[in-house]
Structures are given as C-alpha cells and as structure tokens.
Amino acid sequence: MDSGDLLGHYEILEKLGQGGMGVVYKARDTKLDRPAALKVLPPALMKDEERRKRFIQEARAASAVNHPAIAQIYGIETIDHVPGVDGLGGEGLTFIAMEFVDGATVRQLIQRSELDVLSAIEVGIQVAGALQRAHEAGIVHRDIKSDNIMVTHDGHPKVLDFGLAKLVDPTDAGASDESVTELQTMVMRTGAMTQVGAVIGTVAYMSPEQARGLPADQRSDIFSFGIVLYEMATGTLPFQGESALDTMHAIAFGETRPLSDLRAGLPYSLQKVVNRCLEKDASKRFASMAEVESELREVKRELESGVTRSAPVLDRAMDKLRDLTGGRASREGVSNKGLVFLIVWSIILVTLIIIVIANNGGIGGVAPFLVIGAFVYRRFRTKRSRSIRKFSNKAKKDKAVRLISSDGDSILIVLDSAPAKTFLKLNSLLESTNGGLYSGEPLQLEFREGVDEEGMRELLTRPGLLYVRDAE
C-alpha cells in the first residue's frame, strides 16, 4: 500500500516496518483526525488459520489491559475490498488499529547511547507496572525485548507486540503451551505449526523454560525483563552465543558478568534486582512484577539521594575469586555455590588456626585443622562424582529406565518406550543436579530408546556404568 491509500477510514501515510506477522503503517484516522499505527496481516497469510488466530489474539490480549505504558488498541477490522490490493479472496484484509507511538525503541536508544542509568531505571519501573497489569489480567507477554518497548520523545515507555501473548490463569504456573512463532532475532524458525514443547520467543531474551520448550508463566516475563534491564544498564546482552543454540545454552546454564564490570558506578542494589530476575530456577525469581517495580523504585531513590551502597564483602570476594577461576562455568571454573562453599570454609579454618596460634597452641595445634581442610577440599573435588551418583539413584526409580552410564560430562540413559513426562522429569532432575555442582561444565543427558540385546551388551562393557535393570 502507498501513501494516500485508504484502509477503511484510515489514510495511509507511510510504511514503518515489516515483520513475520504483518506490515506496520503510520496512518491518519480520518474520523477522529488523529495519528494511528496499522498492523496489517498480509493477504498471503489470511488463508493460514493459525496465523490469523494469533493476529487476532494479539489485539485481544493488548486491548484487555489498560495501562499508560501499554500501547492502546483502537480496534481490529476486516476490509473486504481494498483498491490496489489483489489476492484478498473471500477473507478480506484484516488489520489492527493502535496508538501511534512517536519515539524510538529501547534498542535504538541503547545503540545511540541515549539511556543514562536513571532513565533506564525509570523505563524499567513503568514497564514493570505495565507487565504487572497484564499478569493480573491473566496475560503472559512471552516476547519482552528491547525492540518491543518504545519510548516517546517525552520519556514515556510503551510495551508493544502482544503477538506471542498467552491467556492463562494467573495462579496456574503449569498451563499448556500451544502456539506459533518465528524466532526473528537469530533468524531461526520452528515451523509454521508448533506443538506442546515448542520454543516460543526471541532467542536472546528467552527464559530458561522457554529455551527448553516448557510452559511459560508470568515468571518467564520477569526473566526476559531482567535481560532488558541488564541491556539498558550495560549496553550489552547478558547471554550471547555464536548460534541460536549456543545462546539458549548460555541462558540455561551460563553466568552473567557483573554490571559493574561493564559500566562503572552502577549501584549494587540494581545488581541485586537483575540477579533475582535472572535466576535460572523460576521459583527463586521475584513472585510478581509488582515486587520488581517496588525494588526498582528503591534503586531510583538511592540514586537520587546520591548515596549508593557498595556490594557486601562476601559478594566482592566472590567476584574476585570468579575472576581468578575463569569467570563463567568451565572445566576449571567454579560456580557460585562452589565459591560460597570455598569462601565459608576458608574463613572458618583460617579463623580457627589464628585462634589456636594466638592461644599458644603452636604449629602442632594447627595440624587437626589442616586435616579438616584437606577433607573439605576433597569434598569439593568429589562433588561432581557424588552428584552424578545421586542423580543415578533417583533416575533409576523410573520404571522406564533400563541403564545409566556416565562419561565425563555426559550421562547416557537407556529407556523403554517412555511417555513425554518421563523425559521432562529426568531433564528437571538433571537441572536440579547441575544447580548443585561446585565446578565444571553442566552435565548433559543423552537418551536412547529401543536398544536391542546386542546393543545392551555393548553398553555393559563400557566404563562408567552406574545402573542396569535386573532381567525380568
């Protein structure tokens, strides 16, 4: 469509952009004489019933929420005949009319270095309030990213694009997930039709549960919001990889660099908010966006007062120790839990040794503590093998499991024909096990089904056998 064309009572002014779910135009409402944005579903997609349903769902989801930081929906219309547009058939041309936001996306502001810390926090506060309102209405956005938040010239943010939004019971964290998506940021497609367990969202802003194709509730939006908050504060994304799969792996298992490493002068209170938003375990995140908004208001007050608190000594020590051990998890690297284990026991042992020497215990009195230190270090070094054995002892309780073996970072599980819930349960068990590791790469699962007797005999000869089911 060209400038001057009419779509109903809307006059097209200019094309603003195009995505997988439609073309967006700036238009003028000729009845009310006001600007509007029109999101038009292309004629070629009108025949795709799933695309059409999702397009309509976007309008319904956004219109169900009334908040200053959510772009207002004026209506959704279908025009049977549009001059100059061919191929409408009997479906007509469907479009969403919405508030025209005159400004720039958060991503554009970041790229132009136009977001100072206080402005970023103010944007975060308003967006958090908008998402809280959506969640109260039972709507999960599922595609929160810096491209989907616009900021007007007078500094007011607007959340856009509810195209992946899901209507759920706000109290139901396990609602099923049957939707369609195009992963646009990393140019990765899942296909036109997705089933339960499909990947929903834009890769770099996914929550761990989205990356694994699991149901996403309000806490998934909190994780994605944490990524945007990190990006606004530092100018860079917290999780990045050379491919979409690398990025999803980083989201599921990787550590983020402290904000202060990337931008000096950021308050520790902001780091705490970001850290909690980005917890891998959804149950450890903020319970609601209202809590996030409240914490960000505290950060804002702290910044405006000019008195910011530094990180606690233990946290600063952990950062230093992480630098010495390679930062992110690696074969030689140490996890946050491992750092706490080492620091706490080191403090205890050093304190006891100083007390003994100060009380004339002599070097001989120190010997027992050196033995304890050696024992503690051994517990640290053997944590991985103990965790693998513990995983095996729990996994073998599932009746579908025939054999379990380990080889380095990989755990092989041979199964009879098993339902999907078995795979979900074992993956969840592995995630819990990885969360308890002190060091090294996360453990990986390999599943095999339908292994014949010859294949089983070959597996039994391999080293690392942890469990084999007795013959019936």
C-alpha positions in Angstrom: 0.0 0.0 0.0 1.2 3.5 -0.8 0.9 6.9 0.9 -2.6 8.3 0.4 -4.4 4.9 0.1 -7.4 4.4 2.3 -7.9 1.4 4.5 -11.4 1.8 5.8 -11.4 5.3 7.4 -7.6 5.3 7.8 -5.4 7.2 5.4 -2.0 5.5 4.9 0.8 8.0 5.5 4.0 5.8 5.4 5.3 2.3 5.9 7.0 1.9 9.3 8.2 -1.6 9.1 7.5 -5.3 8.3 7.8 -8.5 10.3 6.7 -12.1 10.2 3.2 -11.3 11.4 2.4 -8.2 9.4 3.3 -4.8 7.9 3.0 -1.7 10.0 1.9 1.6 8.6 1.6 5.1 10.0 -1.9 6.3 9.2 -4.4 9.1 10.0 -7.8 8.3 11.4 -10.0 10.5 9.1 -13.0 10.3 11.5 -11.1 11.5 14.7 -8.3 13.3 12.9 -5.5 11.6 14.9 -2.5 9.5 14.1 -2.6 5.8 14.3 -0.5 2.7 13.6 -2.0 0.0 11.5 -0.6 -3.5 11.7 -1.9 -5.3 8.5 -1.9 -9.1 8.1 -0.7 -9.7 4.5 -3.3 -11.4 2.2 -1.0 -14.4 1.8 -1.3 -15.1 5.5 -5.0 -14.6 5.8 -5.5 -18.2 4.5 -3.4 -19.5 7.3 -5.9 -20.0 10.1 -3.3 -20.3 12.8 -1.6 -17.0 11.8 -5.0 -15.3 11.6 -6.0 -16.5 15.1 -2.7 -15.4 16.5 -3.0 -12.0 14.8 -6.5 -11.5 16.4 -5.2 -12.8 19.7 -2.6 -10.0 19.7 -5.3 -7.4 19.5 -7.5 -9.1 22.2 -4.6 -9.5 24.6 -3.4 -5.9 24.3 -6.9 -4.5 24.5 -7.6 -6.4 27.6 -5.1 -4.4 29.6 -5.4 -0.7 30.3 -2.1 0.9 31.4 -0.3 4.1 30.3 2.8 2.0 29.4 0.9 -0.3 27.0 0.1 0.9 23.5 -3.6 1.3 23.3 -5.6 -0.8 20.8 -8.3 1.2 18.9 -9.8 -1.8 17.2 -9.4 -4.7 14.7 -11.2 -4.6 11.4 -11.5 -6.7 8.2 -12.0 -4.9 4.9 -13.5 -7.0 2.1 -12.2 -4.8 -0.8 -9.1 -2.5 -0.8 -8.3 -0.6 -4.0 -5.0 -1.7 -5.4 -4.7 -4.8 -3.2 -5.1 -8.1 -5.1 -5.5 -11.6 -3.8 -7.9 -11.0 -0.9 -10.3 -13.7 -2.0 -13.1 -14.2 0.5 -11.1 -13.5 3.6 -10.6 -9.7 3.1 -7.8 -7.7 4.7 -7.5 -7.8 8.5 -5.7 -5.1 10.4 -5.2 -3.8 14.0 -5.5 -0.1 14.6 -3.5 1.1 17.6 -1.9 4.0 19.2 0.9 5.6 17.2 4.0 5.9 19.4 6.2 8.7 18.2 9.6 7.9 19.6 12.4 5.2 19.5 12.7 1.6 20.7 14.8 0.9 23.7 17.2 -0.9 21.5 17.7 2.2 19.3 18.2 4.4 22.5 20.8 1.9 23.7 22.6 1.9 20.3 22.6 5.7 20.3 23.8 5.8 24.0 20.8 7.9 24.9 19.9 6.0 28.1 21.5 7.1 31.3 21.2 4.9 34.4 18.3 6.9 36.0 16.4 7.0 32.7 16.9 3.2 32.3 15.5 2.6 35.8 12.5 4.9 35.1 11.7 3.0 31.9 12.1 -0.3 33.9 9.7 1.0 36.6 7.0 1.9 34.1 7.4 -1.3 32.1 7.3 -3.4 35.3 4.0 -1.7 36.1 2.6 -2.5 32.7 3.5 -6.1 32.8 2.1 -6.4 36.3 -1.2 -5.2 35.0 -1.1 -7.7 32.1 -0.3 -10.5 34.5 -3.2 -9.5 36.7 -5.4 -9.9 33.6 -4.0 -13.4 33.1 -1.8 -12.4 30.1 1.8 -13.5 29.7 3.6 -11.5 27.0 6.4 -14.0 26.2 8.3 -11.8 23.9 9.6 -9.0 26.1 12.7 -7.4 24.4 14.2 -4.0 23.8 12.7 -3.9 20.3 9.2 -4.3 21.7 9.4 -1.3 24.1 9.2 2.1 22.6 9.9 5.4 24.5 8.2 8.6 23.4 10.1 11.8 23.0 8.9 12.9 26.5 10.3 9.7 28.1 7.2 7.5 28.4 7.7 3.8 27.5 5.1 1.8 25.7 5.1 -2.0 25.6 4.2 -3.3 22.1 3.6 -6.6 20.2 1.5 -9.0 22.1 1.7 -11.4 19.2 3.0 -14.2 21.3 0.9 -13.4 24.4 -0.8 -16.3 26.1 -4.0 -16.1 28.1 -3.6 -18.1 31.3 -5.0 -18.5 34.8 -2.6 -16.2 36.8 -2.5 -18.9 39.5 -1.6 -21.7 37.1 2.2 -22.0 36.6 1.8 -25.1 34.5 -0.6 -24.1 31.8 0.0 -25.8 28.5 1.7 -24.0 25.7 0.4 -24.4 22.1 1.5 -21.6 20.0 3.3 -20.5 16.8 6.4 -18.4 16.5 9.2 -17.2 14.3 12.5 -16.7 16.1 13.4 -13.4 14.4 16.4 -12.1 16.2 18.6 -15.2 15.4 16.8 -16.0 12.1 15.8 -19.4 13.4 12.4 -20.9 12.5 10.5 -23.6 14.3 8.0 -24.2 11.5 4.5 -22.9 10.8 2.8 -25.2 13.2 4.2 -25.9 16.7 3.2 -28.4 19.2 3.4 -28.6 23.0 7.0 -28.1 23.9 7.9 -25.8 21.0 10.3 -22.9 21.5 8.4 -19.7 21.9 10.0 -16.2 21.9 13.0 -14.3 20.6 16.2 -16.3 21.4 18.4 -13.7 23.1 15.6 -12.7 25.5 14.2 -16.2 26.3 13.8 -17.6 29.8 15.4 -21.0 30.5 12.0 -22.6 30.5 11.2 -21.1 27.0 14.6 -22.3 25.7 13.7 -25.8 26.8 10.2 -25.6 25.2 8.4 -25.8 28.6 5.3 -23.9 29.6 6.0 -20.3 30.4 4.1 -18.3 33.1 4.5 -14.8 34.5 7.9 -15.6 35.8 9.2 -16.1 32.3 8.3 -12.4 31.5 10.3 -11.5 34.7 13.4 -13.2 33.3 13.1 -11.6 29.9 12.5 -8.2 31.7 15.8 -8.8 33.6 17.6 -9.3 30.3 16.2 -5.9 29.1 17.2 -4.3 32.4 20.7 -5.7 32.1 20.9 -4.5 28.5 19.7 -1.0 29.4 22.2 -0.7 32.2 25.3 -2.0 30.4 24.5 -1.6 26.7 25.0 -5.3 26.0 23.0 -8.6 26.3 23.8 -10.9 29.2 23.6 -14.1 27.2 25.2 -14.4 23.7 26.5 -17.1 21.5 27.7 -17.8 18.0 24.4 -19.6 17.2 20.9 -19.7 18.5 21.6 -23.0 20.3 24.7 -21.5 21.9 22.7 -18.6 23.1 20.0 -20.9 24.6 22.7 -22.9 26.3 24.1 -19.8 27.8 20.6 -18.8 29.0 20.1 -22.2 30.6 23.5 -22.6 32.2 25.7 -19.6 31.8 26.7 -17.0 34.4 26.3 -13.3 33.7 29.1 -10.7 34.1 28.5 -8.3 37.0 27.0 -5.0 35.8 29.9 -3.0 37.3 32.4 -4.9 35.1 30.7 -3.4 32.1 29.7 0.0 33.4 31.3 1.7 36.3 29.3 3.4 39.0 26.1 1.3 38.9 24.6 0.7 42.3 24.8 -2.7 43.9 21.0 -2.6 44.6 20.4 -2.6 40.8 22.7 -5.7 40.5 20.5 -7.5 43.1 17.3 -6.8 41.2 18.9 -8.0 37.9 20.3 -11.1 39.6 17.0 -12.1 41.0 15.2 -11.6 37.8 17.7 -13.8 36.0 17.6 -16.7 38.4 17.6 -20.0 36.4 15.1 -21.5 38.8 11.8 -19.7 38.2 10.7 -20.3 41.9 13.7 -18.1 43.0 12.7 -15.1 40.9 10.5 -12.3 42.1 7.0 -13.6 42.7 5.5 -10.7 40.7 6.4 -7.7 38.6 4.9 -5.6 41.4 7.9 -6.7 43.5 10.3 -5.8 40.7 8.7 -2.4 40.4 8.9 -1.8 44.2 12.6 -2.7 44.2 13.4 -0.5 41.2 11.8 2.4 43.0 14.1 1.8 45.9 17.1 1.8 43.5 15.8 5.1 42.0 15.5 6.7 45.4 19.0 5.6 46.2 20.4 7.1 43.0 18.6 10.4 43.5 19.9 10.7 47.1 23.4 10.5 45.8 24.3 7.8 48.4 24.8 4.3 46.9 25.7 1.2 48.9 28.6 -0.9 47.8 28.4 -4.7 47.4 28.8 -6.8 50.6 32.4 -8.0 51.3 31.4 -11.6 50.5 30.0 -10.7 47.1 33.1 -8.7 46.3 35.2 -11.6 47.3 33.2 -13.9 45.1 33.6 -11.6 42.2 37.4 -11.6 42.7 37.5 -15.4 43.1 35.4 -15.8 40.0 37.9 -13.7 38.1 40.7 -15.9 39.3 38.9 -19.1 38.3 37.9 -18.1 34.8 34.5 -16.4 35.3 31.8 -18.5 33.7 31.5 -22.2 34.3 34.3 -24.1 32.7 36.2 -27.3 33.4 38.4 -25.4 35.8 35.8 -22.7 36.7 33.9 -22.6 40.0 30.1 -22.0 40.3 28.5 -19.5 42.7 27.6 -22.4 45.0 31.2 -23.6 44.8 32.5 -20.2 45.6 30.4 -19.9 48.7 31.5 -23.3 49.8 35.2 -22.4 49.5 34.9 -19.0 51.0 32.9 -20.0 54.0 35.1 -23.0 54.9 38.3 -20.9 54.2 37.1 -18.2 56.7 36.2 -20.9 59.3 39.5 -22.7 59.1 41.7 -19.5 59.0 39.8 -18.1 62.0 40.3 -21.3 64.0 44.0 -21.5 63.1 44.5 -17.9 64.2 42.7 -18.6 67.5 44.9 -21.7 68.1 48.1 -19.9 67.4 47.1 -16.8 69.5 46.5 -19.1 72.4 49.9 -20.6 72.2 48.7 -23.8 70.6 51.8 -23.9 68.4 52.1 -25.4 65.0 51.2 -28.8 66.4 47.8 -27.5 67.4 47.2 -26.4 63.8 47.6 -30.0 62.4 44.0 -31.1 63.0 42.7 -28.1 61.1 44.9 -28.9 58.2 43.4 -32.4 58.1 39.9 -30.9 58.2 41.0 -28.5 55.4 42.1 -31.5 53.3 38.8 -33.2 53.9 36.8 -30.1 52.9 38.9 -29.8 49.7 38.3 -33.5 48.9 34.5 -32.9 49.4 34.8 -30.0 46.9 36.7 -32.1 44.3 34.4 -35.1 44.6 31.2 -33.1 44.5 30.7 -33.8 40.8 31.0 -37.6 41.0 28.8 -37.7 44.1 26.2 -35.6 42.3 26.2 -38.0 39.3 25.7 -41.0 41.6 22.9 -39.2 43.4 21.3 -38.4 40.1 21.5 -42.0 39.0 20.0 -43.2 42.3 17.0 -41.0 41.7 16.7 -41.6 38.0 16.7 -45.4 38.2 13.5 -45.3 40.2 11.6 -44.6 37.0 10.4 -48.0 35.6 11.2 -47.0 32.1 15.0 -46.7 32.8 17.0 -49.7 31.7 20.6 -48.5 32.0 22.5 -45.4 33.2 26.2 -44.7 32.5 28.4 -41.6 32.6 31.3 -40.5 30.5 32.8 -37.2 31.6 30.1 -34.5 31.3 27.6 -36.8 29.6 25.1 -39.1 31.2 23.5 -41.8 29.0 20.1 -43.2 29.9 18.6 -46.1 28.0 14.8 -46.2 28.2 12.0 -48.5 27.2 9.4 -46.6 25.1 8.6 -43.8 27.5 6.0 -41.0 27.7 7.0 -37.4 27.4 6.6 -36.8 31.1 9.5 -39.2 31.7 11.8 -37.0 29.7 10.6 -33.9 31.4 11.1 -35.5 34.8 14.6 -36.6 34.0 15.6 -33.3 32.5 14.2 -31.5 35.5 16.2 -33.8 37.8 19.4 -33.0 35.8 18.7 -29.3 36.0 18.5 -29.6 39.8 21.7 -31.6 39.8 23.5 -29.0 37.7 22.4 -26.3 40.1 24.2 -28.1 42.9 27.6 -28.5 41.2 30.6 -26.7 42.6 32.6 -26.5 39.4 32.9 -27.6 35.7 30.6 -27.7 32.7 26.9 -28.6 33.3 26.1 -32.3 32.9 24.3 -33.3 29.7 21.8 -36.0 29.1 21.7 -38.5 26.2 18.6 -40.7 25.8 18.3 -43.9 23.8 15.2 -45.9 23.2 14.6 -49.3 21.8 18.2 -50.7 22.3 18.3 -54.4 21.4 20.1 -57.0 23.4 23.3 -56.8 21.4 23.4 -53.0 21.9 22.8 -53.5 25.7 25.7 -56.0 25.9 28.0 -53.4 24.2 26.9 -50.7 26.6 27.6 -53.0 29.6 31.2 -53.3 28.6 31.8 -49.6 28.7 33.3 -47.9 31.7 31.2 -45.6 33.8 28.2 -48.0 34.3 26.0 -46.7 37.1 22.9 -48.8 36.9 21.4 -51.7 34.9 17.9 -53.0 35.5 17.7 -56.6 36.5 16.4 -59.0 33.9 12.8 -59.9 34.4 
